[in-house]
Amino acid sequence: MSRRGVGALGGLVVLVLAAGAYMAPSELDEILPDIAPSSGSSRTSAAQDEDVDAGALAGASSDLDALTVVELDSGDDYDRDLFGQRWADIDRNGCDQRNDALRAGAVEVTTKPGTHGCVVLEATIEDPYTGTTIDFVKGENTVDIDHVVPLSRAWQQGASSWSEERREEFANTSGNLLAVDASANRSKGDQGPEEWMPDAGRCGYVVQWIDVKAEFELSVSAEEKSALEDELDECEGSL
């Protein structure tokens, strides 16, 4: 169903409720569609190194060369709240970006009844950072949603001059979010590729990192650029 159609149905529910008619959740489920998976981005997932071909690597190399090289500052003035609402529904599909990212990185998904296919209760996650399979269960501390380019890194490399709306978009854009192993994500922290790389999916990771930097016109440090160039060379050599 189109977004316009979903909006129309949502308006119908408002009118019915405004008229004083009670509708049980099961009745609402009958007239509201399930949440469709977010259309997301055409970027390569870090989990899919097999999809990183010579063209993707050449494009990433060209994009990397075009990025401005600026050294990182201390980042002492970074604050997560400067990036707006956490997991805002920026694509307006009726589901928060955290659950969108979980569904995008999962198979065999079970969602919570009454949430129109939004809230993920259980899923199988093919972790892009370790190459392992995770049986995700809501409430268990096994999976994080990672910002591939960390927010604090973005702040130091251009986002400090953005509007709050632009920062909220960056924090919630699907192309910069991955469902990953919680331990791997926490070992990464806010480090860049000059300091940390995943155990698996390295080619997809560097392509995705560069794609995000290019789309949002963020700078790179000299050390970061050198590390990315080395990884791209390794990936090209493995084709």
C-alpha positions, -999 to +999 in steps of 0.1 A: +000+000+000+013+035-008+022+060+019-008+081+009-030+051+014-016+045+048-022+081+057-058+079+045-065+049+067-049+066+096-072+095+091-102+071+090-092+057+124-090+093+138-124+101+125-140+069+139-125+075+173-135+112+172-170+101+165-170+081+198-169+047+183-148+022+202-125-001+181-106-030+197-070-034+187-079-065+167-103-044+147-077-017+141-053-044+129-079-054+103-080-019+087-044-008+092-017-025+071+014-041+085+045-020+084+064-027+052+102-030+056+119+004+051+131+009+015+164+018+031+195+026+010+212+011-020+244+010-001+263-022+004+257-039+038+288-048+057+274-083+059+276-088+021+313-087+010+303-111-018+283-082-033+313-058-032+325-059-068+352-039-087+326-012-095+317-007-059+353-005-048+362+019-076+332+041-067+343+041-030+379+049-040+367+079-061+344+091-033+372+088-008+395+109-029+369+136-031+365+139+007+381+168+025+410+158+048+408+176+082+423+164+115+400+154+143+396+178+172+390+167+208+352+163+204+347+176+239+317+196+229+298+165+215+265+157+230+242+129+218+211+151+224+224+174+196+214+147+172+177+149+180+152+122+188+166+087+192+152+063+166+129+089+150+106+076+123+123+097+096+109+076+067+074+080+081+065+043+077+049+041+111+078+023+128+109+036+147+143+033+130+156+008+156+130-018+147+134-009+110+171-017+113+164-049+132+141-061+104+165-050+077+193-071+092+172-102+101+155-133+088+127-154+104+113-123+121+085-125+147+068-092+155+047-081+185+009-084+178-009-051+176+022-032+163+014-037+126+046-056+120+068-030+137+082-042+170+106-072+166+103-098+193+125-125+178+147-128+148+178-144+134+206-119+128+235-126+105+260-104+123+281-084+098+309-077+123+317-112+135+302-134+108+282-153+134+245-160+136+226-144+166+192-156+179+178-122+188+151-120+215+137-087+226+150-077+260+182-098+258+214-079+255+227-095+224+222-071+195+229-034+192+220-010+164+253+005+154+259+039+137+285+028+112+300+063+112+296+072+149+277+103+159+307+117+178+329+112+148+304+129+125+302+158+150+340+163+147+340+160+109+312+184+098+280+177+117+287+204+143+278+230+117+245+213+106+210+221+116+194+199+143+171+185+116+201+174+095+217+158+125+186+139+134+184+127+098+220+115+100+214+097+134+184+078+119+192+072+083+190+036+074+222+037+054+242+044+086+225+017+108+234-019+112+220-046+136+252-061+150+266-082+178+265-061+210+300-070+222+315-062+188+297-028+187+309-019+222+345-028+214+342-004+184+328+025+204+333+057+185+365+046+168+371+050+131+387+025+107+422+036+115+415+022+150+390-006+146+378-029+119+353-058+121+364-094+120+341-101+091+327-081+062+356-056+061+351-047+024+314-040+028+322-020+060+347+003+043+324+008+013+295+017+036+317+040+057+328+059+027+293+060+012+280+076+044+308+101+045+303+111+009+265+114+011+267+137+041+298+155+029+318+147+061+355+151+062+381+124+069+414+125+089+447+116+072+450+085+093+414+075+086+419+080+048+451+060+048+434+031+066+405+031+042+428+032+012+448+002+026+415-018+031+403-009-004+436-022-019+432-054+001+396-058-012+407-052-048+434-078-044+409-104-032+386-101-062 
